[in-house]
Amino acid sequence: MKVSYNWIRQFITVPESIEEHAALLTSLGLEVEGIEKFESVKGGLQGIVVGHVIECIQHPNADKLKLTKVNIGTETVQIVCGAPNVAAGQKVPVATIGTTLYTDTGDGWKIKKGKIRGEESHGMICAEDELNIGTSHDGIMVLDESLEPGTLFSDVIKIEKDYTIEIGLTPNRSDAMSHLGVARDLRAGLAIDGDLLEFITPSVSSFHVDNRSHRVDIDIERPDLAPRYCGVTLTGLTIKESPEWIQNRLKAIGIVPKNNVVDITNYVMHELGQPLHAFDLGTIEGNKIVVKTLPTGTKFTTLDEVEHELHDEDLMICDAVKPLCIAGVYGGVNSGVKKGTSSIFLESAYFNPVSVRKTAKRHGFNTDASFRFERGIDPNITEYALKRAALLIIETAGGEVSSDITDVYSQKIEDQQVFLPFSKVNSLIGQEIPKEEIKSILRTLDINVNNVTETGLGLTIPAYRNDVTRPADVIEEILRVYGYDRIKTSDKLNASIAKSSRLDNHKLQDLVAQQLAGQGFYEMMANSLTSDKYHTLTDQISPKNEVRMLNPLSSDLSVMRQSMIYGALEAVAHNINRRQENLRLFEYGNTYHQYQERQFTEQKHLSLITTGAIHEQSWNNPSRTADFFYIKGVVISALNRLGITSISEKPTKMDFLSEGISLNSGVKIADLGVVKKKICKSFDIDVTVHYANIYWDEVLKLVKEERKTVTAIPKFPAVKRDLALLVDDKTSFKELHDIAIQTEKKLLKEVQLFDVYEGKNLAKGKKSYALSFLLQDEVKTLTDKQIDKAMQKIQQQLEKQAGVELR
């Protein structure tokens, strides 16, 4: 949220000290994220001085140019000027050498010494539009003759100098969504170190009704959605540009001025926090405003000329015949103020925050008005803001008030009553704050102290502080004004040691994450909310099982994800669009399902996704693509790191993979493969994508069930012997492995297959296996006699049981 520093200082009279006040606002909970200088004329007219044209003659080499000699205070310079109205004796604005002028789009260009048609020119005599202080380009500006040469032009043309403060407003601070609210907090903070400053609010005492010729009746059919609704009619208006002071205030906070009526509704909204809407009175049929809902499917075109289908919960502002505006969100295309508008119906209302939020998110709106209504505005400022706006409109647009204010307040919103025990204040804060200081702080925050007892305070919380409902909330208010930095800390340091298992989920996650990071993967984090459109891409993600949000932030974040793949593909698309094609990403996250009514399940996953090359190509290292076998190796190495080594494979049943496998260890623990091109195409991805999904909940169960035996490293050397065997082509390595192990259980530690040959010089139905045998005794060094005896015994059993022949 942007606020103007000068605007804040209209409410409290303080000397300029932007850095100090910004720091104070941050300590009060209104975090200042940035400060920018604002000038109503970009550049502040620096380098522009008043010049006196001493001489003006025809340019010798150009019919439309003049040669002038101009006294700029410090010296007299020659300037070539093409303006038809330049003449000797004039006082004019001069842009001196080195001055930067700005176009109306904000682009800057510097004045340099130069030659124009052979004659030197040392500056520029300026027109209004060249200085960005007007639109005229008929000729140069001619200034008052009494001005002295060399006078700074910024002293002649007063420009607004201000600071724009960017505040990171938290959702609970609806009371600070205006300059009045920010000034109120700043006043409370300043009161800690000094006297309580006077709070200056705009007066509306001059408001009066001129006539009652254009009354508009108001009918509230849904008082639950519109507890308070005020309106008044203004006639005889002239729509034109706003005064410069209003335009400067709006420009300082990033709002483009439009016309006096619209600008004033924006001005009052940002000044007081009350959104307003001005209807062209000529578009209201039947002299009646009806606040109601309309049937689902009703068509309505908004100011941006987009047609929307309404929901039966959308609150609408209608006349006797048609809808005019989506209440608290957006106006209709034909009901707003136009150039020819002369009469308006001015609305000021309090709408139900939940209703406005649902409607805004349903239709994808995010307006300044909905931003405030969604969070809850002050219900007691409605009529005051209406009067304030009406007076400003009459001041700037002329006209008169042509009806009484109609104020329909059917469901009064009461102030909150809270009892604050002193003991609770001290126990929560951990330090005793003087009672008088507590009462003083509360008064600066408009919290009324009704009664004081020995045990506590009876308080009335104003309705605009809808986030302060409990003693703890009041204590938070006291503490943020009192200052967290004034709370003393204890010299005593307490620490607890928690017993935890090495198999805790977070420890295992960190273990695998470190391994993946070491292999070049980057961890990502996708939103658990996703689009309900994704279930059309696969049959295995059914809309019947989705967990739908009751109040979605947007249509693209309306359901909880049923699969991790779509968030991963969104990340891939985002990176590829920024020319980052070599990707290795992983994410821990949950998926959410509803298999029966109100029966929800939540499952943990580890997903991996790869595209492009594993590493960039270099002169001594050719590029290698991250293919299926790469991601398979990464997954298996991660499982092995957790001690899961008994893994079998079978084809995957995941329908978003064109080819792939499932890994099993008693239960399915992973699916991996190549993502279908059709699915990639829906994300505008035209490269091959490999994806793996590890079912982390199942992995945790296996890791916790695993029991490992640790043995010491053998002290005595191992011996390796090889055998080349001729076997039947139906004989598997596993059969030979098991026979050898059963034959020599004590010394044989490992059997490996290192070569298989099938082809020429072998009898039909035969193949050649080359096996390696590792022998070792854990208590002594093996002798040749022992080794030969063991190998002879293994060979005999292989010949006997498997029919092998020694080659």
C-alpha positions in Angstrom: 0.0 0.0 0.0 1.3 3.4 -1.0 0.8 6.5 1.2 1.8 10.1 0.7 4.0 11.6 3.5 2.6 15.1 2.9 -0.9 13.7 3.1 -0.2 12.1 6.5 1.1 15.4 7.8 -2.3 17.0 7.0 -3.7 15.0 10.0 -0.9 15.7 12.4 1.4 18.7 12.3 5.0 17.5 12.6 8.2 18.7 11.1 9.6 16.8 8.2 11.6 13.8 9.3 10.9 11.0 6.8 13.5 8.5 8.0 12.6 8.8 11.6 8.9 8.5 10.9 9.4 5.6 8.6 11.3 3.7 11.3 8.6 4.5 13.8 5.9 3.2 11.5 7.8 0.0 11.0 8.2 -0.5 14.8 4.4 0.1 15.1 3.7 -2.9 12.7 3.2 -0.9 9.5 6.4 -2.1 7.9 7.9 0.5 5.5 9.2 -1.4 2.5 10.5 1.5 0.5 10.5 5.3 0.3 10.6 7.2 -3.0 10.8 10.9 -3.7 7.8 12.4 -5.6 7.8 15.6 -7.5 4.8 16.9 -9.3 7.1 17.8 -12.1 9.7 15.1 -12.8 13.2 16.4 -12.1 12.0 19.2 -9.9 12.8 21.8 -12.6 16.4 21.6 -11.7 18.7 23.6 -14.0 15.8 25.8 -15.2 16.3 29.5 -14.5 14.6 32.8 -15.4 16.3 34.4 -18.4 16.1 37.9 -19.8 16.1 38.1 -23.6 18.4 41.0 -24.3 18.6 40.7 -28.1 16.6 38.7 -30.7 17.6 38.7 -34.4 17.0 36.6 -37.4 19.1 33.4 -37.8 21.4 34.0 -40.8 21.0 30.5 -42.1 17.3 29.7 -41.3 14.1 31.5 -41.9 12.2 30.0 -38.9 15.0 30.4 -36.3 16.1 33.3 -34.2 19.4 34.1 -32.6 18.9 35.4 -29.0 21.2 36.7 -26.3 19.8 35.8 -22.9 21.0 37.0 -19.5 20.6 34.0 -17.1 21.9 35.8 -14.0 25.5 34.5 -13.9 26.3 35.2 -17.6 24.8 36.1 -21.0 24.5 33.2 -23.4 23.5 32.8 -27.1 20.6 30.5 -27.7 19.0 29.5 -31.0 15.2 29.5 -30.6 12.5 28.5 -33.1 9.5 29.8 -31.1 7.4 32.3 -33.1 6.7 34.5 -30.1 10.3 35.0 -28.8 11.2 38.7 -28.6 13.7 41.0 -26.9 12.8 42.2 -23.4 11.0 39.0 -22.4 11.5 37.1 -19.2 11.6 33.4 -20.1 12.4 30.0 -18.6 15.8 28.7 -19.8 17.1 25.2 -19.5 20.9 25.6 -19.0 23.6 23.3 -20.2 23.5 19.9 -18.4 19.8 20.2 -17.5 17.7 17.1 -18.0 14.2 17.6 -19.4 11.6 14.8 -19.3 8.9 13.8 -21.8 5.3 13.1 -20.7 6.2 9.4 -20.7 9.1 10.0 -18.2 12.0 9.6 -20.6 14.8 12.1 -20.0 17.1 14.0 -22.4 20.0 16.3 -21.6 20.6 19.8 -22.8 24.0 20.1 -24.4 26.1 22.8 -26.0 25.6 22.5 -29.8 25.4 24.2 -33.2 22.2 24.8 -35.0 22.6 25.7 -38.7 26.1 26.9 -38.0 25.4 29.0 -34.9 26.2 28.0 -31.3 23.4 27.5 -28.9 24.0 27.4 -25.1 20.7 26.2 -23.7 17.1 26.2 -24.5 14.2 28.6 -24.1 11.2 26.4 -23.1 7.5 26.0 -23.7 5.0 24.7 -21.2 5.0 21.1 -22.5 8.8 20.9 -22.7 8.9 21.6 -18.9 5.9 19.2 -18.2 3.9 21.9 -16.5 1.3 22.2 -19.2 0.2 21.1 -22.7 0.7 24.3 -24.7 3.4 24.2 -27.5 2.2 27.4 -29.3 5.3 29.2 -28.2 7.7 29.7 -25.4 6.5 30.7 -21.9 6.6 34.5 -21.2 7.1 35.2 -17.5 6.3 38.2 -15.3 8.6 41.1 -16.1 9.4 41.7 -12.4 11.4 38.5 -12.1 15.1 38.7 -11.7 17.4 36.9 -14.2 18.9 33.8 -12.7 15.9 33.1 -10.3 15.3 29.4 -10.0 12.2 28.5 -12.0 11.2 26.1 -9.2 10.7 29.2 -7.0 8.4 30.7 -9.7 6.3 27.6 -10.5 5.6 26.0 -7.1 5.9 22.2 -7.5 4.8 19.6 -5.0 7.7 17.7 -3.3 6.6 14.7 -1.4 7.7 11.2 -0.4 5.8 8.0 -1.4 5.9 5.5 1.4 5.4 1.8 0.5 3.9 -0.1 3.5 3.6 -3.8 3.6 0.2 -4.0 5.3 -0.7 -7.2 7.1 -4.3 -8.4 6.4 -5.5 -7.8 10.0 -4.7 -4.1 9.9 -7.8 -2.9 8.0 -7.8 0.2 10.1 -4.6 1.4 8.5 -5.8 1.2 4.9 -6.0 4.9 4.6 -3.9 8.0 5.3 -6.1 8.7 8.4 -5.3 5.3 9.8 -1.5 5.6 9.2 -1.5 9.1 10.7 -3.4 7.8 13.7 -0.7 5.1 14.3 2.1 7.6 13.8 0.5 10.0 16.3 0.2 7.2 18.9 3.9 6.3 18.3 5.0 9.9 18.7 3.0 10.3 21.9 5.3 7.8 23.7 8.1 10.3 23.7 6.2 13.6 23.9 2.9 15.3 24.0 -0.2 14.0 22.3 -0.5 15.9 19.0 -3.7 17.3 17.8 -5.5 15.1 15.3 -6.8 17.3 12.5 -9.7 15.7 10.5 -11.4 17.4 7.6 -14.5 19.4 8.7 -17.9 18.6 7.1 -19.8 21.2 9.2 -20.5 23.3 6.1 -22.5 20.5 4.4 -26.1 21.5 3.8 -29.0 20.5 1.5 -29.6 23.1 -1.2 -32.9 21.6 -2.5 -34.8 18.3 -2.5 -35.7 18.1 -6.2 -33.9 14.8 -7.0 -34.6 12.3 -4.2 -33.5 8.7 -4.9 -35.2 6.0 -2.8 -33.1 3.2 -1.4 -34.4 -0.3 -0.9 -32.1 -2.9 0.9 -33.3 -6.4 0.1 -30.2 -8.1 1.6 -29.4 -6.2 4.9 -27.2 -9.1 5.9 -24.9 -8.3 3.0 -25.3 -4.5 3.2 -25.7 -3.5 6.9 -25.3 0.2 6.1 -26.0 2.1 2.9 -25.9 5.9 2.4 -26.6 8.0 -0.6 -27.1 11.6 -1.7 -27.8 13.4 -5.0 -25.7 16.2 -6.5 -26.8 18.2 -9.6 -25.5 20.9 -11.8 -22.0 19.6 -11.9 -19.3 20.3 -14.5 -17.0 17.4 -15.2 -13.4 18.6 -15.8 -9.9 18.1 -14.5 -9.3 18.0 -10.8 -7.4 20.9 -9.1 -3.7 20.4 -9.1 -3.5 19.6 -5.3 -5.8 16.7 -5.7 -4.0 15.4 -8.8 -0.7 15.7 -6.9 -2.0 13.7 -4.0 -3.2 10.9 -6.3 -0.1 10.8 -8.4 2.0 10.5 -5.3 0.4 7.2 -4.5 0.4 5.9 -8.1 -3.2 6.8 -9.2 -3.7 8.4 -12.6 -6.2 11.3 -12.3 -9.3 11.0 -14.5 -11.8 13.8 -13.7 -12.9 15.8 -10.7 -15.7 13.5 -9.6 -13.9 10.2 -10.0 -10.7 11.7 -8.5 -12.6 12.8 -5.4 -14.1 9.4 -4.8 -10.6 8.0 -5.0 -9.2 10.8 -2.9 -11.7 10.2 0.0 -11.2 6.5 -0.2 -7.4 6.8 0.3 -7.9 9.6 2.8 -10.5 8.0 5.1 -10.6 4.4 4.0 -14.2 4.5 2.8 -14.8 3.4 -0.8 -17.3 5.5 -2.6 -19.1 5.2 -6.0 -20.6 7.9 -8.1 -23.5 6.9 -10.4 -24.6 9.0 -13.4 -28.1 10.0 -12.2 -29.4 9.9 -15.8 -28.8 6.2 -15.9 -30.8 5.4 -12.8 -34.4 4.4 -13.8 -37.3 4.8 -11.5 -35.4 7.1 -9.1 -34.7 4.1 -7.0 -31.7 2.1 -5.8 -32.2 -1.5 -4.9 -29.5 -3.5 -3.2 -30.1 -7.2 -3.9 -28.8 -10.4 -5.4 -29.8 -11.6 -8.9 -30.3 -15.2 -10.2 -27.3 -17.2 -11.2 -26.4 -16.7 -14.9 -27.5 -13.1 -15.1 -25.3 -11.3 -17.6 -23.6 -8.1 -16.4 -21.0 -5.9 -18.2 -18.5 -4.1 -16.0 -16.6 -0.8 -16.6 -13.8 -2.7 -18.5 -16.4 -3.8 -21.0 -16.1 -7.5 -20.0 -19.3 -9.5 -19.6 -19.7 -11.6 -16.5 -22.2 -14.3 -15.4 -23.4 -13.4 -11.9 -23.7 -15.9 -9.0 -26.8 -15.8 -6.9 -24.6 -14.7 -3.9 -23.2 -11.7 -5.7 -24.6 -8.5 -4.1 -25.6 -6.0 -6.8 -26.6 -2.3 -6.8 -29.6 -2.0 -9.1 -32.1 0.6 -10.2 -35.8 -0.2 -10.7 -35.0 -2.1 -13.9 -31.4 -3.2 -14.3 -28.1 -3.9 -12.4 -25.7 -0.9 -12.1 -22.8 -2.1 -10.1 -21.3 -5.2 -8.4 -21.5 -4.0 -4.7 -18.1 -3.1 -3.3 -16.2 -4.5 -6.3 -16.7 -2.9 -9.7 -19.0 -0.5 -11.5 -21.1 -1.2 -14.6 -20.2 0.0 -18.1 -23.0 2.5 -18.5 -23.5 3.8 -14.9 -20.3 5.6 -14.3 -19.4 9.3 -14.6 -18.8 10.5 -18.1 -17.7 13.8 -19.7 -21.3 14.9 -20.2 -22.5 13.9 -16.7 -24.1 16.8 -14.8 -25.9 14.9 -12.0 -24.8 12.0 -9.8 -26.0 9.7 -7.1 -23.1 9.4 -4.6 -23.0 6.1 -2.7 -21.2 5.4 0.6 -21.8 2.0 2.2 -20.6 -0.8 4.4 -20.8 -4.3 2.8 -20.3 -7.7 4.3 -16.5 -8.5 4.0 -17.0 -12.2 3.4 -19.6 -11.5 0.6 -17.3 -9.0 -1.1 -14.3 -11.3 -0.9 -16.2 -14.2 -2.4 -17.5 -12.1 -5.3 -14.2 -10.5 -6.0 -12.4 -13.9 -6.1 -15.2 -15.5 -8.1 -14.9 -13.0 -10.9 -11.1 -12.4 -10.6 -11.3 -8.8 -9.5 -8.8 -7.0 -7.2 -9.8 -3.4 -7.0 -8.9 -0.7 -4.4 -12.5 -0.8 -3.2 -12.7 -4.6 -2.8 -9.3 -4.6 -1.1 -10.8 -2.5 1.7 -14.3 -4.0 1.9 -12.9 -7.5 2.1 -10.9 -6.7 5.2 -13.6 -4.7 6.9 -13.9 -0.9 6.9 -15.2 1.5 9.6 -19.0 1.3 9.7 -19.2 4.5 11.6 -17.5 6.7 9.0 -20.0 6.0 6.2 -22.0 9.2 6.4 -19.0 11.4 7.3 -17.1 10.2 4.2 -20.2 10.9 2.1 -20.4 14.5 3.3 -16.6 15.0 2.8 -16.8 13.8 -0.8 -19.9 15.8 -1.5 -18.3 19.0 -0.3 -15.1 18.4 -2.3 -17.2 17.7 -5.5 -19.2 20.9 -5.1 -16.0 22.8 -4.5 -14.3 21.5 -7.7 -17.3 20.8 -10.0 -19.9 23.3 -8.8 -23.5 22.3 -8.4 -25.6 21.7 -5.4 -26.9 19.0 -3.0 -30.3 18.1 -4.3 -31.5 15.6 -1.7 -31.3 14.7 1.9 -28.7 12.0 2.8 -30.5 8.7 3.0 -28.9 6.5 5.6 -30.2 2.9 5.9 -28.5 1.3 8.9 -30.7 -1.8 9.5 -28.1 -3.9 11.3 -26.0 -1.7 13.6 -22.4 -2.9 14.1 -21.6 -2.4 17.7 -18.3 -1.5 19.3 -16.5 -4.4 21.1 -16.5 -4.5 24.9 -13.4 -6.0 26.5 -12.2 -6.3 30.1 -8.4 -6.2 30.3 -6.8 -7.6 33.5 -3.6 -5.9 34.6 -2.2 -9.3 35.7 -2.6 -10.7 32.1 -0.8 -7.7 30.7 2.2 -8.2 32.9 2.2 -12.0 32.5 2.1 -11.9 28.6 4.6 -9.0 28.3 6.9 -10.3 31.0 7.4 -6.8 32.4 5.2 -4.4 34.3 4.1 -1.3 32.4 2.7 1.6 34.4 -1.1 1.7 34.5 -1.2 5.4 33.5 1.0 4.7 30.5 -1.3 1.8 29.4 -4.3 4.1 29.6 -2.5 6.8 27.7 -1.6 4.4 24.9 -5.1 3.1 24.7 -6.5 6.7 24.4 -4.1 7.5 21.5 -5.5 4.4 19.7 -9.1 5.5 20.1 -9.8 2.7 22.6 -12.1 4.2 25.3 -11.4 3.4 28.9 -14.9 3.0 30.5 -13.9 2.1 34.0 -10.8 1.4 36.0 -10.6 -1.1 38.9 -7.8 -2.5 40.9 -7.7 -5.6 38.7 -8.1 -4.1 35.2 -9.8 -1.9 32.7 -13.2 -2.0 31.1 -12.7 -1.0 27.4 -14.7 -0.1 24.4 -12.9 -1.0 21.1 -14.0 1.0 18.1 -15.8 -1.0 15.4 -13.1 -0.3 12.8 -10.6 -2.3 14.8 -12.3 -5.6 13.9 -9.1 -7.5 14.7 -9.1 -6.5 18.4 -11.6 -8.7 20.2 -9.8 -10.3 23.1 -7.5 -9.1 26.0 -4.5 -10.6 24.1 -5.3 -8.4 21.1 -5.4 -5.3 23.3 -2.1 -6.3 24.9 -0.6 -6.6 21.4 -1.8 -3.1 20.6 -0.2 -1.7 23.9 3.1 -3.5 23.2 3.5 -2.4 19.6 3.0 1.3 20.6 5.0 0.9 23.8 7.9 -0.6 21.8 9.2 -4.2 21.7 12.7 -2.8 22.1 11.8 -1.4 25.5 11.0 -4.9 26.9 14.0 -6.1 28.9 15.4 -9.6 28.2 16.5 -12.0 30.9 20.2 -12.8 31.4 19.2 -16.4 32.0 19.2 -18.7 29.0 16.9 -21.8 29.1 17.4 -24.6 26.6 15.8 -28.0 26.3 17.2 -31.1 24.8 14.6 -33.1 22.9 15.1 -36.8 22.4 14.7 -37.7 18.7 15.3 -40.7 16.6 17.7 -40.7 13.6 14.7 -42.1 11.7 12.6 -39.0 12.2 10.9 -37.8 9.0 12.7 -34.4 8.9 16.1 -36.1 9.4 15.6 -38.6 6.6 14.3 -35.8 4.3 17.5 -33.8 5.0 19.6 -36.9 4.4 18.1 -37.5 0.9 18.0 -33.7 0.1 21.7 -33.4 0.8 22.4 -36.3 -1.5 20.2 -34.9 -4.3 21.8 -31.4 -3.9 25.2 -33.1 -4.2 24.1 -34.6 -7.5 23.2 -31.2 -8.8 19.4 -31.0 -8.0 17.7 -27.9 -6.7 14.9 -28.0 -4.2 11.6 -26.3 -5.3 8.4 -25.6 -3.5 5.1 -25.5 -5.4 1.7 -24.3 -4.1 -0.5 -27.0 -2.7 -3.4 -25.2 -4.3 -3.8 -25.8 -8.0 -6.2 -25.5 -11.0 -9.2 -27.9 -11.3 -8.6 -27.9 -15.1 -5.6 -30.3 -14.6 -7.8 -33.3 -14.0 -8.7 -33.3 -17.7 -5.1 -34.2 -18.6 -5.2 -37.7 -16.9 -7.9 -40.2 -16.1 -6.2 -41.1 -12.8 -6.9 -37.7 -11.3 -10.6 -37.6 -10.8 -12.7 -34.5 -10.0 -14.7 -36.8 -7.7 -11.7 -37.1 -5.3 -10.6 -33.5 -5.3 -10.6 -31.3 -2.2 -12.2 -28.1 -3.4 -11.7 -24.7 -1.6 -14.8 -23.1 -0.3 -13.4 -19.6 -0.8 -10.6 -19.9 -3.5 -8.1 -17.1 -4.0 -8.6 -17.5 -7.7 -9.9 -19.9 -10.3 -6.3 -21.2 -10.8 -6.0 -22.0 -7.1 -9.4 -23.6 -6.4 -8.5 -27.2 -5.5 -5.8 -29.0 -3.4 -3.4 -30.9 -5.6 -3.9 -34.6 -6.2 -0.5 -35.1 -7.8 2.9 -33.4 -7.5 3.6 -33.5 -11.3 1.7 -30.4 -12.3 3.5 -28.1 -9.9 6.7 -29.5 -11.2 5.7 -29.0 -14.8 4.7 -25.4 -14.0 8.2 -24.8 -12.6 9.8 -26.4 -15.7 7.7 -24.2 -18.0 8.6 -21.1 -15.9 12.3 -21.8 -16.2 12.3 -22.8 -19.9 10.5 -19.5 -20.7 13.6 -17.8 -19.2 16.0 -19.9 -21.2 16.9 -22.3 -18.4 16.5 -25.7 -20.1 18.9 -27.9 -18.1 16.9 -28.6 -15.0 17.1 -31.0 -12.1 14.5 -30.2 -9.5 13.1 -32.0 -6.4 10.3 -31.3 -4.0 8.9 -32.7 -0.8 5.1 -32.2 -0.6 1.7 -33.6 0.1 -1.2 -34.6 -2.1 -4.8 -34.4 -0.9 -7.8 -36.6 -1.8 -11.4 -37.0 -0.7 -12.4 -40.6 -1.4 -15.7 -40.5 0.5 -17.9 -37.7 1.7 -15.9 -35.6 4.3 -13.2 -38.3 4.5 -9.9 -36.7 3.5 -6.5 -38.3 3.0 -3.1 -36.6 2.9 0.0 -38.4 1.5 3.6 -37.3 1.5 5.8 -37.5 -1.7 9.2 -36.8 -3.0 9.1 -35.8 -6.6 12.0 -35.4 -9.0 12.0 -33.9 -12.5 14.7 -33.5 -15.1 15.1 -31.9 -18.6 18.0 -31.1 -20.8 21.6 -32.0 -20.1 23.2 -33.1 -16.8 26.1 -30.7 -17.4 27.2 -28.1 -20.0 29.5 -29.2 -22.8 33.2 -28.3 -22.6 36.3 -29.0 -24.5 37.2 -32.1 -22.5 33.7 -33.1 -21.3 31.0 -33.8 -23.8 27.4 -32.9 -22.8 25.3 -35.8 -21.4 21.5 -35.8 -21.5 19.5 -36.5 -18.4 17.8 -39.6 -19.7 15.5 -42.3 -18.2 18.5 -44.3 -16.8 19.9 -41.2 -15.2 16.7 -40.5 -13.2 16.4 -44.2 -12.4 19.9 -44.2 -11.0 19.2 -41.1 -8.9 16.0 -42.6 -7.4 17.7 -46.0 -6.6 20.7 -44.3 -5.0 18.4 -42.2 -2.8 16.5 -45.3 -1.7 19.8 -47.2 -1.1 21.0 -44.2 1.0 18.0 -44.9 3.3 19.0 -48.6 3.4 16.3 -49.9 1.0 18.3 -52.2 -1.3 15.8 -55.0 -2.0 14.1 -53.4 -5.0 12.1 -55.0 -7.9 10.8 -53.5 -11.0 7.7 -53.8 -13.1 5.9 -51.6 -15.7 4.2 -48.5 -14.3 0.5 -47.9 -14.4 0.7 -44.1 -14.2 -1.2 -42.8 -17.3 0.7 -39.5 -17.5 3.9 -41.4 -18.3 4.4 -42.7 -21.8 6.9 -45.3 -20.6 8.3 -46.0 -17.2 8.6 -48.4 -14.3 7.4 -48.9 -10.8 9.9 -49.8 -8.0 8.7 -52.1 -5.3 10.1 -53.4 -2.0 7.1 -55.4 -0.8 4.9 -52.3 -1.6 5.2 -49.8 -4.4 7.7 -47.1 -3.4 8.2 -45.2 -6.6 7.0 -44.5 -10.2 9.3 -43.0 -12.8 9.4 -42.5 -16.5 9.0 -40.1 -19.5 6.1 -37.6 -19.2 3.7 -37.8 -22.2 4.3 -35.2 -24.8 0.6 -34.3 -24.9 0.8 -33.3 -21.2 4.0 -31.4 -21.7 2.4 -29.6 -24.6 -0.4 -28.3 -22.4 2.3 -26.5 -20.4 4.0 -25.2 -23.6 7.0 -27.6 -22.9 8.5 -29.0 -26.1 11.5 -30.9 -24.6 11.6 -34.4 -23.1 10.7 -34.4 -19.4 11.6 -37.3 -17.0 9.6 -37.5 -13.8 9.9 -39.6 -10.6 7.4 -39.8 -7.8 8.6 -41.5 -4.5 5.9 -42.5 -2.1 7.5 -41.1 1.0 5.0 -42.5 3.5 5.8 -46.0 2.3 9.5 -45.3 2.3 9.3 -44.2 6.0 7.6 -47.4 7.0 10.3 -49.5 5.3 13.1 -47.5 6.8 11.7 -47.9 10.3 11.1 -51.7 9.8 14.7 -52.2 8.5 17.1 -53.7 11.0 20.8 -53.5 10.1 23.7 -55.5 11.5 27.1 -53.8 11.7 30.3 -55.8 11.5 33.9 -54.7 11.8 36.1 -54.3 8.7 37.9 -57.7 8.2 41.6 -57.7 9.3 42.6 -60.4 6.7 42.8 -60.0 2.9 40.2 -61.3 0.5 41.1 -63.4 -2.6 39.3 -63.3 -5.9 39.1 -66.3 -8.3 37.4 -66.4 -11.7 35.7 -69.3 -13.6 34.6 -69.3 -17.2 31.6 -71.7 -17.5 29.6 -73.1 -20.3 25.9 -73.3 -19.3 22.5 -74.0 -20.8 20.9 -70.8 -22.2 18.0 -71.3 -19.8 20.2 -71.2 -16.8 20.2 -67.9 -14.9 23.0 -66.3 -12.9 20.8 -66.4 -9.8 20.8 -70.3 -9.9 24.6 -70.4 -10.1 24.9 -67.7 -7.4 22.7 -69.6 -4.9 24.5 -73.0 -5.6 27.9 -71.4 -4.9 26.8 -69.7 -1.7 25.1 -72.8 -0.3 28.3 -74.8 -1.1 30.8 -72.6 0.6 29.0 -70.7 3.3 32.0 -69.9 5.5 34.6 -68.5 3.1 32.6 -67.3 0.0 31.5 -63.7 0.5 30.4 -62.6 -3.0 29.7 -63.9 -6.4 29.5 -61.6 -9.4 28.8 -62.1 -13.1 31.2 -60.0 -15.2 30.7 -61.4 -18.7 28.1 -63.2 -20.8 28.8 -64.5 -24.3 26.4 -66.1 -26.8 27.3 -66.7 -30.4 30.0 -68.4 -32.5 32.0 -71.4 -31.4 29.4 -72.4 -28.8 27.2 -75.4 -29.1 23.5 -74.7 -29.8 21.5 -74.0 -26.6 24.7 -72.9 -24.7 26.1 -69.6 -23.4 29.2 -68.6 -21.6 29.2 -67.1 -18.1 32.3 -65.5 -16.5 31.9 -65.5 -12.7 34.1 -63.9 -10.1 34.3 -65.4 -6.6 35.4 -63.4 -3.5 36.8 -65.6 -0.7 37.8 -64.4 2.8 38.4 -65.8 6.2 37.7 -63.4 9.1 40.2 -65.0 11.5 43.2 -65.8 9.4 44.9 -65.4 6.1 43.8 -68.0 3.5 46.4 -70.4 2.1 46.5 -71.6 -1.6 45.5 -75.0 -0.4 42.3 -73.7 1.3 41.5 -71.6 -1.7 41.9 -74.4 -4.2 39.9 -76.8 -2.1 37.0 -74.3 -1.8 37.0 -73.6 -5.5 37.1 -77.3 -6.4 34.1 -77.9 -4.2 32.2 -75.0 -5.8 33.0 -76.2 -9.3 31.9 -79.8 -8.5 28.5 -78.6 -7.2 28.0 -76.3 -10.2 28.7 -79.3 -12.5 26.5 -81.6 -10.5 23.5 -79.3 -9.9 23.5 -77.0 -13.0 25.3 -79.2 -15.5 28.0 -76.5 -16.2 31.2 -77.2 -18.0 34.5 -75.5 -17.4 35.8 -73.8 -20.5 
